[in-house]
Amino acid sequence: MEVAPDTIRIMLTGNSDQETAVNAVNQGDVFRFITKPCDKETLIVTIQAGVTQHNLLVAERVLLNRTLKGVINVLSEVLALVNPDAMDNGTIMMEHMKSLAKVLKVPNSWIFEPMVQLSQLGCVIFPQETIKNIDSGVAISEEEK
């Protein structure tokens, strides 16, 4: 499952006992369980159902990814409007993250991108003056703390 997580598993076996079927479905994430001898029509229908299931899983993942990316992009745009400095910091952090991932040879470093993009989102609620004071080492009031 780690190598090909979208694979739809269909088990064709000569062993027709119920325990084998239950274990295959529950432990092996088997989509369908068919027994031998299997007629041609049953095999075709089962394979077609597996292809349909695969297409549904892939479509769902694509939809979720697009939705997540869309939400992150909207939040980033809000951040850019409210606090451009924080947005710039996020851009710089993204460059550093990509460079570090490259040096460390981190596979799939793209999974960190949403985290970096959202890391500056908290700056939306802070007054820019307070953030500038903190960055420049100016003492801030108890209220600001």
C-alpha positions as CSV (number, residue, x, y, z in Angstrom):
1,M,0.0,0.0,0.0
2,E,2.9,2.4,0.6
3,V,4.3,1.9,-2.9
4,A,0.9,2.4,-4.7
5,P,-1.7,3.7,-2.3
6,D,-4.3,4.1,-5.1
7,T,-4.2,0.5,-6.1
8,I,-7.6,-1.3,-5.9
9,R,-7.1,-4.8,-4.7
10,I,-9.2,-7.7,-6.1
11,M,-8.6,-11.2,-4.7
12,L,-9.3,-14.2,-6.8
13,T,-8.7,-17.4,-4.9
14,G,-9.5,-21.1,-4.8
15,N,-10.0,-20.8,-1.0
16,S,-13.6,-20.0,-0.4
17,D,-13.8,-20.1,3.4
18,Q,-15.3,-17.1,5.1
19,E,-12.4,-16.3,7.4
20,T,-10.0,-15.9,4.5
21,A,-12.4,-13.5,2.8
22,V,-12.9,-11.5,6.0
23,N,-9.1,-11.3,6.6
24,A,-8.4,-10.3,3.0
25,V,-11.0,-7.5,3.1
26,N,-10.1,-6.2,6.6
27,Q,-6.4,-6.6,6.7
28,G,-5.4,-6.4,3.0
29,D,-7.8,-3.6,2.1
30,V,-9.3,-5.9,-0.6
31,F,-12.1,-4.2,-2.7
32,R,-13.6,-7.4,-4.0
33,F,-13.2,-11.1,-3.2
34,I,-14.1,-13.6,-5.9
35,T,-13.5,-17.4,-5.9
36,K,-12.4,-19.8,-8.5
37,P,-13.8,-21.0,-10.7
38,C,-14.9,-17.6,-11.9
39,D,-16.9,-17.1,-15.0
40,K,-15.8,-14.5,-17.5
41,E,-18.7,-12.1,-16.9
42,T,-18.1,-12.0,-13.1
43,L,-14.4,-11.2,-13.7
44,I,-15.2,-8.5,-16.2
45,V,-17.8,-6.8,-13.9
46,T,-15.4,-7.0,-11.0
47,I,-12.5,-5.5,-12.9
48,Q,-14.8,-2.7,-14.2
49,A,-16.0,-2.0,-10.6
50,G,-12.3,-1.8,-9.5
51,V,-11.5,0.7,-12.3
52,T,-14.5,2.8,-11.3
53,Q,-13.5,2.7,-7.6
54,H,-9.9,3.7,-8.6
55,N,-11.2,6.6,-10.6
56,L,-13.4,7.8,-7.7
57,L,-10.5,7.7,-5.3
58,V,-8.2,9.6,-7.6
59,A,-11.0,12.2,-8.3
60,E,-11.6,12.7,-4.6
61,R,-7.9,13.2,-3.9
62,V,-7.6,15.7,-6.8
63,L,-10.7,17.6,-5.5
64,L,-9.4,17.7,-2.0
65,N,-6.0,18.9,-3.1
66,R,-7.4,21.6,-5.3
67,T,-9.7,22.8,-2.5
68,L,-6.9,22.9,0.0
69,K,-4.6,24.8,-2.4
70,G,-7.5,27.2,-3.2
71,V,-8.1,27.9,0.5
72,I,-4.3,28.4,1.2
73,N,-4.1,30.7,-1.8
74,V,-7.0,32.8,-0.6
75,L,-5.5,33.0,2.9
76,S,-2.2,34.0,1.4
77,E,-3.8,36.8,-0.5
78,V,-5.6,38.1,2.6
79,L,-2.2,38.0,4.4
80,A,-0.6,39.9,1.5
81,L,-3.3,42.6,1.7
82,V,-3.3,42.9,5.5
83,N,0.4,42.5,6.2
84,P,2.7,42.6,3.2
85,D,5.8,42.3,5.4
86,A,4.5,39.0,6.8
87,M,3.9,37.8,3.2
88,D,7.4,38.7,2.2
89,N,8.7,36.8,5.3
90,G,6.7,33.8,4.2
91,T,8.2,34.0,0.7
92,I,11.7,34.1,2.1
93,M,11.0,31.2,4.5
94,M,9.7,29.2,1.5
95,E,13.0,29.8,-0.4
96,H,15.0,28.7,2.7
97,M,12.8,25.6,3.2
98,K,13.3,24.6,-0.5
99,S,17.1,25.1,-0.3
100,L,17.3,23.2,3.0
101,A,15.2,20.3,1.6
102,K,17.5,20.2,-1.4
103,V,20.6,20.1,0.7
104,L,19.2,17.5,3.0
105,K,17.8,15.5,0.0
106,V,14.3,15.4,1.6
107,P,11.9,13.5,-0.7
108,N,8.5,15.1,-1.3
109,S,9.6,18.5,0.2
110,W,6.4,20.0,-1.4
111,I,4.4,18.6,1.5
112,F,6.0,21.4,3.7
113,E,4.9,24.2,1.4
114,P,1.4,24.6,2.8
115,M,2.9,24.8,6.4
116,V,5.3,27.5,5.4
117,Q,2.6,29.4,3.5
118,L,0.3,29.3,6.5
119,S,3.1,30.0,9.1
120,Q,2.7,33.7,8.8
121,L,-1.1,33.8,8.9
122,G,-1.1,34.7,12.6
123,C,0.4,38.0,11.7
124,V,-3.0,39.0,10.4
125,I,-4.3,39.6,13.9
126,F,-1.2,41.5,15.2
127,P,-0.8,45.2,14.6
128,Q,2.0,45.8,12.2
129,E,3.6,48.4,14.5
130,T,3.9,45.7,17.3
131,I,5.6,43.3,14.9
132,K,8.0,46.0,13.7
133,N,8.9,46.9,17.3
134,I,9.5,43.2,18.1
135,D,11.7,42.8,14.9
136,S,13.7,45.9,15.7
137,G,14.2,45.0,19.4
138,V,12.1,47.9,20.7
139,A,10.5,47.1,24.0
140,I,6.7,46.4,23.8
141,S,4.1,47.2,26.3
142,E,2.4,44.7,28.6
143,E,-0.8,45.2,26.5
144,E,1.1,44.3,23.4
145,K,2.6,41.2,25.0
